[in-house]
Amino acid sequence: MCLVACGLWTLATVLGHLAVRSMSHGDPQWLHLGGPDAISALSVLASVVLFFYTRRGDRDPRSVLDLGLAYMVFTASPSA
């Protein structure tokens, strides 16, 4: 789930910038990074860190599940 979320956050951000590029007709505004890009980068980072953290077999299953729930709350969309 973490890798899927990482891919979706990355894909959505890149496609969003490409959409702005196609609508801006040469204006370099599509290159500027803003708040949504920072949120996306933080979510990608959290996804990758959680993925590698859960790969180790010596983790307490209860703490891994609690961390997974916290991750789901962290990456949840506020409009959902």
PDB file with one MODEL, atoms N, CA, C and O in Angstrom:
MODEL        1
ATOM      1  N   MET A   1       0.816  -1.179   0.000  1.00  0.00           N
ATOM      2  CA  MET A   1       0.000   0.000   0.000  1.00  0.00           C
ATOM      3  C   MET A   1       0.868   1.255   0.000  1.00  0.00           C
ATOM      4  O   MET A   1       0.534   2.250  -0.643  1.00  0.00           O
ATOM      5  N   CYS A   2       1.975   1.203   0.718  1.00  0.00           N
ATOM      6  CA  CYS A   2       2.852   2.370   0.779  1.00  0.00           C
ATOM      7  C   CYS A   2       3.447   2.695  -0.587  1.00  0.00           C
ATOM      8  O   CYS A   2       3.530   3.862  -0.970  1.00  0.00           O
ATOM      9  N   LEU A   3       3.856   1.670  -1.313  1.00  0.00           N
ATOM     10  CA  LEU A   3       4.446   1.919  -2.629  1.00  0.00           C
ATOM     11  C   LEU A   3       3.397   2.403  -3.628  1.00  0.00           C
ATOM     12  O   LEU A   3       3.698   3.229  -4.489  1.00  0.00           O
ATOM     13  N   VAL A   4       2.184   1.902  -3.522  1.00  0.00           N
ATOM     14  CA  VAL A   4       1.105   2.384  -4.395  1.00  0.00           C
ATOM     15  C   VAL A   4       0.821   3.854  -4.098  1.00  0.00           C
ATOM     16  O   VAL A   4       0.679   4.657  -5.020  1.00  0.00           O
ATOM     17  N   ALA A   5       0.737   4.205  -2.828  1.00  0.00           N
ATOM     18  CA  ALA A   5       0.501   5.603  -2.457  1.00  0.00           C
ATOM     19  C   ALA A   5       1.655   6.481  -2.921  1.00  0.00           C
ATOM     20  O   ALA A   5       1.431   7.595  -3.393  1.00  0.00           O
ATOM     21  N   CYS A   6       2.875   5.998  -2.796  1.00  0.00           N
ATOM     22  CA  CYS A   6       4.043   6.754  -3.254  1.00  0.00           C
ATOM     23  C   CYS A   6       3.954   7.014  -4.753  1.00  0.00           C
ATOM     24  O   CYS A   6       4.200   8.131  -5.209  1.00  0.00           O
ATOM     25  N   GLY A   7       3.605   5.995  -5.510  1.00  0.00           N
ATOM     26  CA  GLY A   7       3.460   6.156  -6.950  1.00  0.00           C
ATOM     27  C   GLY A   7       2.338   7.102  -7.328  1.00  0.00           C
ATOM     28  O   GLY A   7       2.481   7.905  -8.250  1.00  0.00           O
ATOM     29  N   LEU A   8       1.222   7.013  -6.621  1.00  0.00           N
ATOM     30  CA  LEU A   8       0.092   7.895  -6.929  1.00  0.00           C
ATOM     31  C   LEU A   8       0.391   9.348  -6.592  1.00  0.00           C
ATOM     32  O   LEU A   8       0.036  10.247  -7.356  1.00  0.00           O
ATOM     33  N   TRP A   9       1.041   9.590  -5.453  1.00  0.00           N
ATOM     34  CA  TRP A   9       1.407  10.966  -5.100  1.00  0.00           C
ATOM     35  C   TRP A   9       2.362  11.545  -6.137  1.00  0.00           C
ATOM     36  O   TRP A   9       2.219  12.698  -6.544  1.00  0.00           O
ATOM     37  N   THR A  10       3.335  10.743  -6.564  1.00  0.00           N
ATOM     38  CA  THR A  10       4.306  11.206  -7.548  1.00  0.00           C
ATOM     39  C   THR A  10       3.641  11.463  -8.886  1.00  0.00           C
ATOM     40  O   THR A  10       3.851  12.508  -9.501  1.00  0.00           O
ATOM     41  N   LEU A  11       2.843  10.517  -9.334  1.00  0.00           N
ATOM     42  CA  LEU A  11       2.176  10.640 -10.631  1.00  0.00           C
ATOM     43  C   LEU A  11       1.223  11.835 -10.661  1.00  0.00           C
ATOM     44  O   LEU A  11       1.186  12.576 -11.643  1.00  0.00           O
ATOM     45  N   ALA A  12       0.461  12.020  -9.599  1.00  0.00           N
ATOM     46  CA  ALA A  12      -0.488  13.136  -9.557  1.00  0.00           C
ATOM     47  C   ALA A  12       0.228  14.482  -9.591  1.00  0.00           C
ATOM     48  O   ALA A  12      -0.227  15.413 -10.255  1.00  0.00           O
ATOM     49  N   THR A  13       1.344  14.585  -8.879  1.00  0.00           N
ATOM     50  CA  THR A  13       2.088  15.837  -8.865  1.00  0.00           C
ATOM     51  C   THR A  13       2.691  16.143 -10.229  1.00  0.00           C
ATOM     52  O   THR A  13       2.605  17.270 -10.715  1.00  0.00           O
ATOM     53  N   VAL A  14       3.300  15.135 -10.841  1.00  0.00           N
ATOM     54  CA  VAL A  14       3.916  15.334 -12.160  1.00  0.00           C
ATOM     55  C   VAL A  14       2.854  15.670 -13.199  1.00  0.00           C
ATOM     56  O   VAL A  14       3.030  16.592 -13.995  1.00  0.00           O
ATOM     57  N   LEU A  15       1.756  14.927 -13.193  1.00  0.00           N
ATOM     58  CA  LEU A  15       0.702  15.200 -14.174  1.00  0.00           C
ATOM     59  C   LEU A  15       0.054  16.565 -13.932  1.00  0.00           C
ATOM     60  O   LEU A  15      -0.356  17.227 -14.885  1.00  0.00           O
ATOM     61  N   GLY A  16      -0.043  16.987 -12.691  1.00  0.00           N
ATOM     62  CA  GLY A  16      -0.568  18.320 -12.397  1.00  0.00           C
ATOM     63  C   GLY A  16       0.320  19.406 -12.984  1.00  0.00           C
ATOM     64  O   GLY A  16      -0.173  20.376 -13.561  1.00  0.00           O
ATOM     65  N   HIS A  17       1.616  19.244 -12.838  1.00  0.00           N
ATOM     66  CA  HIS A  17       2.538  20.228 -13.419  1.00  0.00           C
ATOM     67  C   HIS A  17       2.481  20.204 -14.942  1.00  0.00           C
ATOM     68  O   HIS A  17       2.556  21.255 -15.578  1.00  0.00           O
ATOM     69  N   LEU A  18       2.351  19.029 -15.528  1.00  0.00           N
ATOM     70  CA  LEU A  18       2.247  18.948 -16.986  1.00  0.00           C
ATOM     71  C   LEU A  18       0.946  19.572 -17.491  1.00  0.00           C
ATOM     72  O   LEU A  18       0.922  20.168 -18.568  1.00  0.00           O
ATOM     73  N   ALA A  19      -0.123  19.440 -16.728  1.00  0.00           N
ATOM     74  CA  ALA A  19      -1.389  20.063 -17.118  1.00  0.00           C
ATOM     75  C   ALA A  19      -1.277  21.584 -17.071  1.00  0.00           C
ATOM     76  O   ALA A  19      -1.781  22.270 -17.960  1.00  0.00           O
ATOM     77  N   VAL A  20      -0.621  22.113 -16.043  1.00  0.00           N
ATOM     78  CA  VAL A  20      -0.422  23.561 -15.959  1.00  0.00           C
ATOM     79  C   VAL A  20       0.468  24.028 -17.099  1.00  0.00           C
ATOM     80  O   VAL A  20       0.261  25.107 -17.655  1.00  0.00           O
ATOM     81  N   ARG A  21       1.457  23.216 -17.446  1.00  0.00           N
ATOM     82  CA  ARG A  21       2.345  23.566 -18.564  1.00  0.00           C
ATOM     83  C   ARG A  21       1.575  23.653 -19.874  1.00  0.00           C
ATOM     84  O   ARG A  21       1.788  24.574 -20.663  1.00  0.00           O
ATOM     85  N   SER A  22       0.683  22.700 -20.108  1.00  0.00           N
ATOM     86  CA  SER A  22      -0.061  22.702 -21.368  1.00  0.00           C
ATOM     87  C   SER A  22      -1.058  23.856 -21.443  1.00  0.00           C
ATOM     88  O   SER A  22      -1.410  24.295 -22.538  1.00  0.00           O
ATOM     89  N   MET A  23      -1.511  24.347 -20.306  1.00  0.00           N
ATOM     90  CA  MET A  23      -2.466  25.454 -20.295  1.00  0.00           C
ATOM     91  C   MET A  23      -1.794  26.825 -20.232  1.00  0.00           C
ATOM     92  O   MET A  23      -2.445  27.839 -20.480  1.00  0.00           O
ATOM     93  N   SER A  24      -0.505  26.870 -19.904  1.00  0.00           N
ATOM     94  CA  SER A  24       0.143  28.158 -19.702  1.00  0.00           C
ATOM     95  C   SER A  24       0.770  28.723 -20.970  1.00  0.00           C
ATOM     96  O   SER A  24       1.147  29.895 -20.982  1.00  0.00           O
ATOM     97  N   HIS A  25       0.895  27.948 -22.024  1.00  0.00           N
ATOM     98  CA  HIS A  25       1.410  28.414 -23.318  1.00  0.00           C
ATOM     99  C   HIS A  25       2.761  29.102 -23.205  1.00  0.00           C
ATOM    100  O   HIS A  25       2.919  30.251 -23.619  1.00  0.00           O
ATOM    101  N   GLY A  26       3.731  28.397 -22.642  1.00  0.00           N
ATOM    102  CA  GLY A  26       5.092  28.915 -22.587  1.00  0.00           C
ATOM    103  C   GLY A  26       5.453  29.658 -21.322  1.00  0.00           C
ATOM    104  O   GLY A  26       6.621  29.995 -21.130  1.00  0.00           O
ATOM    105  N   ASP A  27       4.501  29.925 -20.456  1.00  0.00           N
ATOM    106  CA  ASP A  27       4.787  30.604 -19.192  1.00  0.00           C
ATOM    107  C   ASP A  27       5.511  29.618 -18.263  1.00  0.00           C
ATOM    108  O   ASP A  27       5.030  28.500 -18.072  1.00  0.00           O
ATOM    109  N   PRO A  28       6.649  30.005 -17.685  1.00  0.00           N
ATOM    110  CA  PRO A  28       7.397  29.066 -16.826  1.00  0.00           C
ATOM    111  C   PRO A  28       6.786  28.857 -15.446  1.00  0.00           C
ATOM    112  O   PRO A  28       7.455  28.333 -14.556  1.00  0.00           O
ATOM    113  N   GLN A  29       5.540  29.252 -15.248  1.00  0.00           N
ATOM    114  CA  GLN A  29       4.876  29.091 -13.946  1.00  0.00           C
ATOM    115  C   GLN A  29       4.768  27.615 -13.552  1.00  0.00           C
ATOM    116  O   GLN A  29       4.752  27.297 -12.363  1.00  0.00           O
ATOM    117  N   TRP A  30       4.696  26.728 -14.516  1.00  0.00           N
ATOM    118  CA  TRP A  30       4.523  25.306 -14.212  1.00  0.00           C
ATOM    119  C   TRP A  30       5.747  24.718 -13.516  1.00  0.00           C
ATOM    120  O   TRP A  30       5.662  23.646 -12.918  1.00  0.00           O
ATOM    121  N   LEU A  31       6.891  25.413 -13.589  1.00  0.00           N
ATOM    122  CA  LEU A  31       8.108  24.936 -12.939  1.00  0.00           C
ATOM    123  C   LEU A  31       8.170  25.283 -11.454  1.00  0.00           C
ATOM    124  O   LEU A  31       8.962  24.693 -10.719  1.00  0.00           O
ATOM    125  N   HIS A  32       7.356  26.218 -11.005  1.00  0.00           N
ATOM    126  CA  HIS A  32       7.403  26.673  -9.616  1.00  0.00           C
ATOM    127  C   HIS A  32       6.786  25.628  -8.685  1.00  0.00           C
ATOM    128  O   HIS A  32       5.736  25.053  -8.975  1.00  0.00           O
ATOM    129  N   LEU A  33       7.448  25.404  -7.588  1.00  0.00           N
ATOM    130  CA  LEU A  33       6.949  24.467  -6.585  1.00  0.00           C
ATOM    131  C   LEU A  33       6.218  25.249  -5.504  1.00  0.00           C
ATOM    132  O   LEU A  33       6.631  26.345  -5.124  1.00  0.00           O
ATOM    133  N   GLY A  34       5.132  24.672  -5.019  1.00  0.00           N
ATOM    134  CA  GLY A  34       4.337  25.355  -4.008  1.00  0.00           C
ATOM    135  C   GLY A  34       3.996  24.446  -2.843  1.00  0.00           C
ATOM    136  O   GLY A  34       4.624  23.408  -2.633  1.00  0.00           O
ATOM    137  N   GLY A  35       2.995  24.857  -2.097  1.00  0.00           N
ATOM    138  CA  GLY A  35       2.543  24.094  -0.936  1.00  0.00           C
ATOM    139  C   GLY A  35       2.081  22.678  -1.260  1.00  0.00           C
ATOM    140  O   GLY A  35       2.458  21.742  -0.555  1.00  0.00           O
ATOM    141  N   PRO A  36       1.271  22.492  -2.312  1.00  0.00           N
ATOM    142  CA  PRO A  36       0.857  21.129  -2.649  1.00  0.00           C
ATOM    143  C   PRO A  36       2.031  20.212  -2.999  1.00  0.00           C
ATOM    144  O   PRO A  36       1.987  19.009  -2.740  1.00  0.00           O
ATOM    145  N   ASP A  37       3.072  20.786  -3.585  1.00  0.00           N
ATOM    146  CA  ASP A  37       4.254  19.979  -3.907  1.00  0.00           C
ATOM    147  C   ASP A  37       4.992  19.551  -2.641  1.00  0.00           C
ATOM    148  O   ASP A  37       5.529  18.445  -2.576  1.00  0.00           O
ATOM    149  N   ALA A  38       5.018  20.420  -1.641  1.00  0.00           N
ATOM    150  CA  ALA A  38       5.639  20.069  -0.362  1.00  0.00           C
ATOM    151  C   ALA A  38       4.848  18.973   0.347  1.00  0.00           C
ATOM    152  O   ALA A  38       5.430  18.063   0.937  1.00  0.00           O
ATOM    153  N   ILE A  39       3.528  19.061   0.288  1.00  0.00           N
ATOM    154  CA  ILE A  39       2.689  18.016   0.882  1.00  0.00           C
ATOM    155  C   ILE A  39       2.910  16.697   0.169  1.00  0.00           C
ATOM    156  O   ILE A  39       3.010  15.649   0.807  1.00  0.00           O
ATOM    157  N   SER A  40       2.986  16.745  -1.145  1.00  0.00           N
ATOM    158  CA  SER A  40       3.229  15.544  -1.926  1.00  0.00           C
ATOM    159  C   SER A  40       4.593  14.933  -1.601  1.00  0.00           C
ATOM    160  O   SER A  40       4.703  13.719  -1.426  1.00  0.00           O
ATOM    161  N   ALA A  41       5.623  15.763  -1.521  1.00  0.00           N
ATOM    162  CA  ALA A  41       6.961  15.260  -1.207  1.00  0.00           C
ATOM    163  C   ALA A  41       7.007  14.637   0.180  1.00  0.00           C
ATOM    164  O   ALA A  41       7.647  13.605   0.378  1.00  0.00           O
ATOM    165  N   LEU A  42       6.335  15.258   1.138  1.00  0.00           N
ATOM    166  CA  LEU A  42       6.296  14.719   2.499  1.00  0.00           C
ATOM    167  C   LEU A  42       5.547  13.381   2.534  1.00  0.00           C
ATOM    168  O   LEU A  42       5.943  12.463   3.253  1.00  0.00           O
ATOM    169  N   SER A  43       4.481  13.278   1.767  1.00  0.00           N
ATOM    170  CA  SER A  43       3.725  12.022   1.710  1.00  0.00           C
ATOM    171  C   SER A  43       4.519  10.924   1.030  1.00  0.00           C
ATOM    172  O   SER A  43       4.468   9.770   1.454  1.00  0.00           O
ATOM    173  N   VAL A  44       5.253  11.268  -0.025  1.00  0.00           N
ATOM    174  CA  VAL A  44       6.109  10.281  -0.694  1.00  0.00           C
ATOM    175  C   VAL A  44       7.190   9.806   0.265  1.00  0.00           C
ATOM    176  O   VAL A  44       7.463   8.609   0.357  1.00  0.00           O
ATOM    177  N   LEU A  45       7.800  10.734   0.973  1.00  0.00           N
ATOM    178  CA  LEU A  45       8.840  10.373   1.935  1.00  0.00           C
ATOM    179  C   LEU A  45       8.283   9.474   3.039  1.00  0.00           C
ATOM    180  O   LEU A  45       8.913   8.483   3.408  1.00  0.00           O
ATOM    181  N   ALA A  46       7.114   9.813   3.562  1.00  0.00           N
ATOM    182  CA  ALA A  46       6.490   8.984   4.611  1.00  0.00           C
ATOM    183  C   ALA A  46       6.170   7.592   4.080  1.00  0.00           C
ATOM    184  O   ALA A  46       6.327   6.608   4.803  1.00  0.00           O
ATOM    185  N   SER A  47       5.731   7.494   2.852  1.00  0.00           N
ATOM    186  CA  SER A  47       5.408   6.201   2.261  1.00  0.00           C
ATOM    187  C   SER A  47       6.644   5.325   2.120  1.00  0.00           C
ATOM    188  O   SER A  47       6.613   4.140   2.451  1.00  0.00           O
ATOM    189  N   VAL A  48       7.725   5.908   1.632  1.00  0.00           N
ATOM    190  CA  VAL A  48       8.961   5.132   1.449  1.00  0.00           C
ATOM    191  C   VAL A  48       9.547   4.710   2.789  1.00  0.00           C
ATOM    192  O   VAL A  48      10.004   3.577   2.941  1.00  0.00           O
ATOM    193  N   VAL A  49       9.534   5.619   3.760  1.00  0.00           N
ATOM    194  CA  VAL A  49      10.074   5.285   5.081  1.00  0.00           C
ATOM    195  C   VAL A  49       9.257   4.170   5.732  1.00  0.00           C
ATOM    196  O   VAL A  49       9.828   3.237   6.298  1.00  0.00           O
ATOM    197  N   LEU A  50       7.940   4.257   5.659  1.00  0.00           N
ATOM    198  CA  LEU A  50       7.110   3.215   6.252  1.00  0.00           C
ATOM    199  C   LEU A  50       7.304   1.883   5.540  1.00  0.00           C
ATOM    200  O   LEU A  50       7.322   0.835   6.186  1.00  0.00           O
ATOM    201  N   PHE A  51       7.449   1.908   4.222  1.00  0.00           N
ATOM    202  CA  PHE A  51       7.672   0.672   3.483  1.00  0.00           C
ATOM    203  C   PHE A  51       8.938  -0.033   3.963  1.00  0.00           C
ATOM    204  O   PHE A  51       8.915  -1.229   4.253  1.00  0.00           O
ATOM    205  N   PHE A  52      10.034   0.705   4.046  1.00  0.00           N
ATOM    206  CA  PHE A  52      11.284   0.078   4.466  1.00  0.00           C
ATOM    207  C   PHE A  52      11.280  -0.275   5.950  1.00  0.00           C
ATOM    208  O   PHE A  52      11.935  -1.236   6.353  1.00  0.00           O
ATOM    209  N   TYR A  53      10.559   0.480   6.764  1.00  0.00           N
ATOM    210  CA  TYR A  53      10.473   0.162   8.189  1.00  0.00           C
ATOM    211  C   TYR A  53       9.746  -1.161   8.417  1.00  0.00           C
ATOM    212  O   TYR A  53      10.142  -1.952   9.273  1.00  0.00           O
ATOM    213  N   THR A  54       8.696  -1.396   7.659  1.00  0.00           N
ATOM    214  CA  THR A  54       7.898  -2.609   7.873  1.00  0.00           C
ATOM    215  C   THR A  54       8.518  -3.852   7.236  1.00  0.00           C
ATOM    216  O   THR A  54       8.007  -4.952   7.447  1.00  0.00           O
ATOM    217  N   ARG A  55       9.581  -3.722   6.479  1.00  0.00           N
ATOM    218  CA  ARG A  55      10.201  -4.881   5.836  1.00  0.00           C
ATOM    219  C   ARG A  55      10.956  -5.756   6.818  1.00  0.00           C
ATOM    220  O   ARG A  55      11.167  -6.937   6.541  1.00  0.00           O
ATOM    221  N   ARG A  56      11.363  -5.226   7.938  1.00  0.00           N
ATOM    222  CA  ARG A  56      12.122  -6.008   8.912  1.00  0.00           C
ATOM    223  C   ARG A  56      11.178  -6.924   9.676  1.00  0.00           C
ATOM    224  O   ARG A  56      10.076  -6.519  10.044  1.00  0.00           O
ATOM    225  N   GLY A  57      11.602  -8.139   9.909  1.00  0.00           N
ATOM    226  CA  GLY A  57      10.762  -9.129  10.565  1.00  0.00           C
ATOM    227  C   GLY A  57      10.736  -9.039  12.071  1.00  0.00           C
ATOM    228  O   GLY A  57       9.888  -9.664  12.707  1.00  0.00           O
ATOM    229  N   ASP A  58      11.638  -8.281  12.660  1.00  0.00           N
ATOM    230  CA  ASP A  58      11.708  -8.232  14.120  1.00  0.00           C
ATOM    231  C   ASP A  58      10.870  -7.116  14.732  1.00  0.00           C
ATOM    232  O   ASP A  58      11.028  -6.800  15.911  1.00  0.00           O
ATOM    233  N   ARG A  59       9.994  -6.524  13.953  1.00  0.00           N
ATOM    234  CA  ARG A  59       9.123  -5.447  14.465  1.00  0.00           C
ATOM    235  C   ARG A  59       7.928  -6.047  15.202  1.00  0.00           C
ATOM    236  O   ARG A  59       7.436  -7.117  14.843  1.00  0.00           O
ATOM    237  N   ASP A  60       7.475  -5.352  16.226  1.00  0.00           N
ATOM    238  CA  ASP A  60       6.280  -5.768  16.956  1.00  0.00           C
ATOM    239  C   ASP A  60       5.060  -5.559  16.056  1.00  0.00           C
ATOM    240  O   ASP A  60       4.826  -4.439  15.601  1.00  0.00           O
ATOM    241  N   PRO A  61       4.275  -6.612  15.787  1.00  0.00           N
ATOM    242  CA  PRO A  61       3.129  -6.474  14.883  1.00  0.00           C
ATOM    243  C   PRO A  61       2.129  -5.409  15.323  1.00  0.00           C
ATOM    244  O   PRO A  61       1.554  -4.715  14.484  1.00  0.00           O
ATOM    245  N   ARG A  62       1.921  -5.278  16.609  1.00  0.00           N
ATOM    246  CA  ARG A  62       0.972  -4.277  17.094  1.00  0.00           C
ATOM    247  C   ARG A  62       1.451  -2.866  16.777  1.00  0.00           C
ATOM    248  O   ARG A  62       0.660  -2.019  16.362  1.00  0.00           O
ATOM    249  N   SER A  63       2.734  -2.613  16.968  1.00  0.00           N
ATOM    250  CA  SER A  63       3.254  -1.278  16.675  1.00  0.00           C
ATOM    251  C   SER A  63       3.261  -1.009  15.169  1.00  0.00           C
ATOM    252  O   SER A  63       3.070   0.131  14.743  1.00  0.00           O
ATOM    253  N   VAL A  64       3.480  -2.041  14.368  1.00  0.00           N
ATOM    254  CA  VAL A  64       3.431  -1.871  12.909  1.00  0.00           C
ATOM    255  C   VAL A  64       2.011  -1.523  12.463  1.00  0.00           C
ATOM    256  O   VAL A  64       1.822  -0.662  11.604  1.00  0.00           O
ATOM    257  N   LEU A  65       1.016  -2.188  13.043  1.00  0.00           N
ATOM    258  CA  LEU A  65      -0.375  -1.874  12.707  1.00  0.00           C
ATOM    259  C   LEU A  65      -0.756  -0.467  13.171  1.00  0.00           C
ATOM    260  O   LEU A  65      -1.438   0.264  12.453  1.00  0.00           O
ATOM    261  N   ASP A  66      -0.319  -0.096  14.358  1.00  0.00           N
ATOM    262  CA  ASP A  66      -0.596   1.264  14.842  1.00  0.00           C
ATOM    263  C   ASP A  66       0.066   2.313  13.959  1.00  0.00           C
ATOM    264  O   ASP A  66      -0.524   3.353  13.666  1.00  0.00           O
ATOM    265  N   LEU A  67       1.284   2.035  13.542  1.00  0.00           N
ATOM    266  CA  LEU A  67       1.980   2.948  12.647  1.00  0.00           C
ATOM    267  C   LEU A  67       1.284   3.020  11.289  1.00  0.00           C
ATOM    268  O   LEU A  67       1.208   4.090  10.685  1.00  0.00           O
ATOM    269  N   GLY A  68       0.777   1.887  10.809  1.00  0.00           N
ATOM    270  CA  GLY A  68       0.027   1.874   9.560  1.00  0.00           C
ATOM    271  C   GLY A  68      -1.252   2.694   9.645  1.00  0.00           C
ATOM    272  O   GLY A  68      -1.611   3.389   8.695  1.00  0.00           O
ATOM    273  N   LEU A  69      -1.932   2.616  10.762  1.00  0.00           N
ATOM    274  CA  LEU A  69      -3.134   3.434  10.949  1.00  0.00           C
ATOM    275  C   LEU A  69      -2.788   4.920  11.002  1.00  0.00           C
ATOM    276  O   LEU A  69      -3.500   5.746  10.430  1.00  0.00           O
ATOM    277  N   ALA A  70      -1.710   5.259  11.679  1.00  0.00           N
ATOM    278  CA  ALA A  70      -1.274   6.654  11.732  1.00  0.00           C
ATOM    279  C   ALA A  70      -0.896   7.144  10.331  1.00  0.00           C
ATOM    280  O   ALA A  70      -1.169   8.289   9.972  1.00  0.00           O
ATOM    281  N   TYR A  71      -0.271   6.275   9.551  1.00  0.00           N
ATOM    282  CA  TYR A  71       0.088   6.611   8.166  1.00  0.00           C
ATOM    283  C   TYR A  71      -1.167   6.875   7.336  1.00  0.00           C
ATOM    284  O   TYR A  71      -1.199   7.818   6.546  1.00  0.00           O
ATOM    285  N   MET A  72      -2.187   6.058   7.508  1.00  0.00           N
ATOM    286  CA  MET A  72      -3.430   6.256   6.757  1.00  0.00           C
ATOM    287  C   MET A  72      -4.087   7.575   7.127  1.00  0.00           C
ATOM    288  O   MET A  72      -4.613   8.265   6.254  1.00  0.00           O
ATOM    289  N   VAL A  73      -4.069   7.939   8.402  1.00  0.00           N
ATOM    290  CA  VAL A  73      -4.627   9.220   8.823  1.00  0.00           C
ATOM    291  C   VAL A  73      -3.797  10.359   8.256  1.00  0.00           C
ATOM    292  O   VAL A  73      -4.350  11.364   7.809  1.00  0.00           O
ATOM    293  N   PHE A  74      -2.471  10.216   8.268  1.00  0.00           N
ATOM    294  CA  PHE A  74      -1.575  11.254   7.770  1.00  0.00           C
ATOM    295  C   PHE A  74      -1.778  11.512   6.287  1.00  0.00           C
ATOM    296  O   PHE A  74      -1.751  12.662   5.849  1.00  0.00           O
ATOM    297  N   THR A  75      -1.980  10.457   5.509  1.00  0.00           N
ATOM    298  CA  THR A  75      -2.104  10.621   4.060  1.00  0.00           C
ATOM    299  C   THR A  75      -3.542  10.763   3.600  1.00  0.00           C
ATOM    300  O   THR A  75      -3.793  10.858   2.399  1.00  0.00           O
ATOM    301  N   ALA A  76      -4.492  10.781   4.523  1.00  0.00           N
ATOM    302  CA  ALA A  76      -5.902  10.898   4.130  1.00  0.00           C
ATOM    303  C   ALA A  76      -6.187  12.270   3.549  1.00  0.00           C
ATOM    304  O   ALA A  76      -5.641  13.282   3.990  1.00  0.00           O
ATOM    305  N   SER A  77      -7.034  12.279   2.574  1.00  0.00           N
ATOM    306  CA  SER A  77      -7.426  13.535   1.949  1.00  0.00           C
ATOM    307  C   SER A  77      -8.431  14.249   2.842  1.00  0.00           C
ATOM    308  O   SER A  77      -9.369  13.618   3.330  1.00  0.00           O
ATOM    309  N   PRO A  78      -8.260  15.546   3.069  1.00  0.00           N
ATOM    310  CA  PRO A  78      -9.207  16.262   3.929  1.00  0.00           C
ATOM    311  C   PRO A  78     -10.592  16.396   3.302  1.00  0.00           C
ATOM    312  O   PRO A  78     -11.552  16.692   4.014  1.00  0.00           O
ATOM    313  N   SER A  79     -10.726  16.188   1.996  1.00  0.00           N
ATOM    314  CA  SER A  79     -12.017  16.332   1.345  1.00  0.00           C
ATOM    315  C   SER A  79     -12.802  15.022   1.318  1.00  0.00           C
ATOM    316  O   SER A  79     -13.957  14.999   0.892  1.00  0.00           O
ATOM    317  N   ALA A  80     -12.180  13.930   1.772  1.00  0.00           N
ATOM    318  CA  ALA A  80     -12.863  12.632   1.721  1.00  0.00           C
ATOM    319  C   ALA A  80     -13.791  12.444   2.896  1.00  0.00           C
ATOM    320  O   ALA A  80     -14.444  11.407   3.007  1.00  0.00           O
TER     321      ALA A  80
ENDMDL
END
